[in-house]
Amino acid sequence: MTRNQGIVIGACVVLCLGIYLFTDTRKPAKPNPAEAQMPAGDGHDHDQPQAEALDIEAYINEVNAKIADKATADKVKNLTETGQYKELIAEYQKLDKPIAIAHFAIKLAEKESNPTAYVSAGDYNSMLMQTAPDDKARAFLSQNAIKSYQKAVEMDSNNTDFRIRLAGAYMEGGGAPMQGVSILLDVVKKDSNNVDALLMLGRFGIISGQFDKAIARLEKILYLRPQNSEALLLMAEAYNGKGDKAKAIEMLERCKKTVKDPAAKQEIDKYIESIRKPNG
């Protein structure tokens, strides 16, 4: 994938230190067994309702009302009315209003109407979703990301990268993880060696408590790429979730050999020590 890989698979795939940024996989939620084992794409809705989204129009009006400089306020109003979204985004960057930027990134993509623009907007919304200030903002950003990636997929349905991004948006914040899983399974069906899709499926398996399934996916990645730090970290999570501390530590020791950053090595050592503790 491109440089934005970490944004979606970040939702899902991050740098080595991302083990501490993931959903708390060290203590995975125990899923409803029937739901957890339900195959994706069976025609039933196993996803969770999403929180109410931010009222973006009210938010934008509030932001604009607080612009102290009249010249800036007038400029923002004019740019909005004339649909000059690139310039408008630049103004909101100066004002440090990322949610406004996320909103107008979608407007810009709609205006430019090409897959690249929609993916760019989706990536920005996905990235911002990770640090959303509240549930309403997170829901708004998640919906934006899904909408953007859906449009990109509609315009180029053969682009696997776009489809994986859409899957990540469903799984990370869209309240529809099984839709994301269904997309990923289709990707893997057509390309069984797609590392990005396998990583996302592996991580989802850990979060849902399906450790054996996760390990099977991750083993495939490590067969293809033995030095893949992310797969090694997730493999450690899966084994730790199963209660196999020795195997989890083995994976972490292997992972430590693949990274050069001293800070990353220290974090891995801390995690190893946490596993070795009686209640680790």
N, C-alpha and C positions, 0 to 999 in steps of 0.2 A: 504494500500500500504506500501512499504518499506520506509527506511529512505530517499530515493530519491524522494519521493512524491512531495515535494515542488519544485523540479527542473523542472518538466514538467508542473505540475498544477501551476507552474511557471513559469511558468508560469503560472500558473493559481491559484494554492493554495499555499499560503504562511502563515507565522506566523501572529499573530494578527496585528502587525504594518504594514503588507503588504498592508493595505488599501491605504497607501501612496506610495506604490511601484507599484501598479497596473497601467495599462493604465488609463488615467484620466477619470474614470467613473463618477466623479461628474458632468462633463459636457460631456455626451456621444455624439458621433457623430450622426447626424441624417441620418439614412440609407435611401437609395432609397426604398420607401415602397414596391414596387413590389419585389425587390430583398430580402429585409429583411424578407418577409413573405414566400418566396419560399421554399418549402419543400426540405430537403436535399435528395440527391440521386435521383434527378429527371432526371438525364441524361444530364443536361446542366451545362455549366461551369460558375459559378457565382463568382469565385475566382479572385483575382487580380494577375497580372504578378509580379514575384519577381524581385528584383534588381539584376544587374549583380554581380556575385560572385567573391570573391578575387581569383586572380591567385596564387594558393598555391605554385606551383613550383617556380615561380619567387620570392615569399615571402621567401620560405625556402632558396633559393640561396642567397638572400640578407642578411638574418640572418647569414648564415654560413660564408659569406664573411666578416662579421663584427666581427667574433670571433677573439679576439686579441691574445689569447694564442694558439700557434701552436700545442701544445700537445692535447689540447681540440679539436681544429679544425680537427686534424688528427683522433682523436678518433670518433668524430661525423661522419666523412666521412666513416670510417671503419664500424661502427655500421649500418649506412644506407645501405651500399653496401652488408652487410651480413644479413640484415633483423633482427637484434637484437633489436626489437622495445621497449621492456621493458627497456633495458639499455639506449637506445636512448632517450626515454621519460625522464628518470632520468637526463640525461645531459641537456635537454632543460628546465627541472625544475630548475636546477642550474643556467641556463642562463636567467631564468624568461621570457620564451617565450611561453605563454599559447596557442597561435594559432597553433604553431608548435606541441605542445603536443596534441591538439585536432586532428590535421591531423594524427599523428602517432598512436593515440588511435584507429582510424579507421583501420589503417594498422595492428595493433596488433589484433584487433577483426577479421579481415579477415584471419589472420594467424591462430588464435586459433579456429575460426569457430564454436562458440557455442553461445547460446542465452545470457548467462551471460556476455560474453565479449562484445557482440554488445550493450546490454543495458548499460553497464558501459561506453562505448564510446559515446552512445547517451546521457546519462546523463551529461557527461562532456561537450559535445558540447552545449547541451541545457542550462546548467548553465552559460557557457561562453557567450552565445548569449545575455543574459540579460544585459551584460556590454560591448558589442562589440564596438570597437572604431569608426566604420563607417558602412555604409550600405553594402558595399562589404563584409566586414568581417562578418557581421550579416547574410547575405545571404549564405555565405560559411558554417558557423556554423549551420544554419538552415537546409541546404541541408544534411550536415553530420548527424544531429540528425535524420532526417526523414529516411535517408538511413539505419542508424543503427537500428532503431526501426522496420522498415519494414523487415529487415533480421531476427530480433528476432521473429517477428510475423510469418514469413514464417516457422521458425524452430519449433515454438510452438504456433499454431494458437488458442489453447484453453486457453492461458494465458491472462486473462482479463487485468491484470496489464500492460502487454506489449502493448495491444491495446489502453489503455487509454493514455499511454505515447506517442504513435504514434499520437493519436488525438490531444494531447497537442502540439506536434511539428508542426502539420499542422496549428493549430489555432494561435499559438503564433508568429511564424515567417516564416512559410512555404508558405505564400501567398495563402493558400488553406483552409480557415476556414470551408467552407461547407463540405469538405472531412472529416475534424475532427468532425464536427457535426454529419455527417452520421455515423461515427464509434461509437460515443457516444450514438446516438439514438438506434443503434443496441445492444449496451451493456445494455442500460436501458430496451429495449424490452425483453431481456433475464433475466435481474435481475433488477426489478423495484426499488429495495432498494440499489442500488450501489451508495453510498454517493459520491465517488470521481467523477463519471461520472455526477451525478446531480449537483455537485458544478461547474464543468466546463461548463455545459450547462447553469446554472444560471448566471455565470459570462459573458458568451457570450451573453446571452439575455440582460444583462445590457449594455454591450458595443455596441450592435446593436440597443439599444433603445426599445427593446421588454420587457418592465418592467413587464407586467402581466404574461408573460410566465416565466420570471425569478422568480417571486414571487411564482408561482405554484411549480416550482422545489425546491425552497428553503424551502417552507412550508413542503414539503415531508421530507426533511432532518431534519428539526426541530421537526417533529413528531417522527422521529426515534432517533434523538440525540438532545434533547432540549438545551444542553449546548454547541453546536458546535459554537465556536467563529467565524469561517470563514463564516458560513451560516448567522449568525446574522449581521455581518458586510456587507455582500453582500445584505442582506434583507434591511438594512438601505440605501444602495446605490440605490436599486430599488425604494423604497418608496420616497426617496429624488428626484430621477429622475422623478417620477410621480407628484412631487409637494406636496406630503403629508409629510410635515416637522414633524408634531406631531408623526406620526407613525415611521418615520425615527429615531427620537430621542428616542422613546420607544425601538426600536431595539438596539440602541447604549447603552442605559442604561442597558438593559439586557446583552449585550455583556460585558460591564464593570464588571459585577458581575462574569463573567466566567474566568477572567484573574487575575493573581496574580502580574505580573510585574508592578511596579509603573510607569515606563516609558510608558508602553502600556496604562495604565489608563489615563495618562496625555494626550497622543495623542488622545485618544477617546474623552476626555473632550474638546480638541481643536476643534475637528471635530464637536462636538455638538454645540459649540459656533459659529462656522462658519455657521452652518445651521440656527441658531437662528437669524443671522444678516439679515437685510432686503433683501439683494441681495445674501444670502447664498444658 
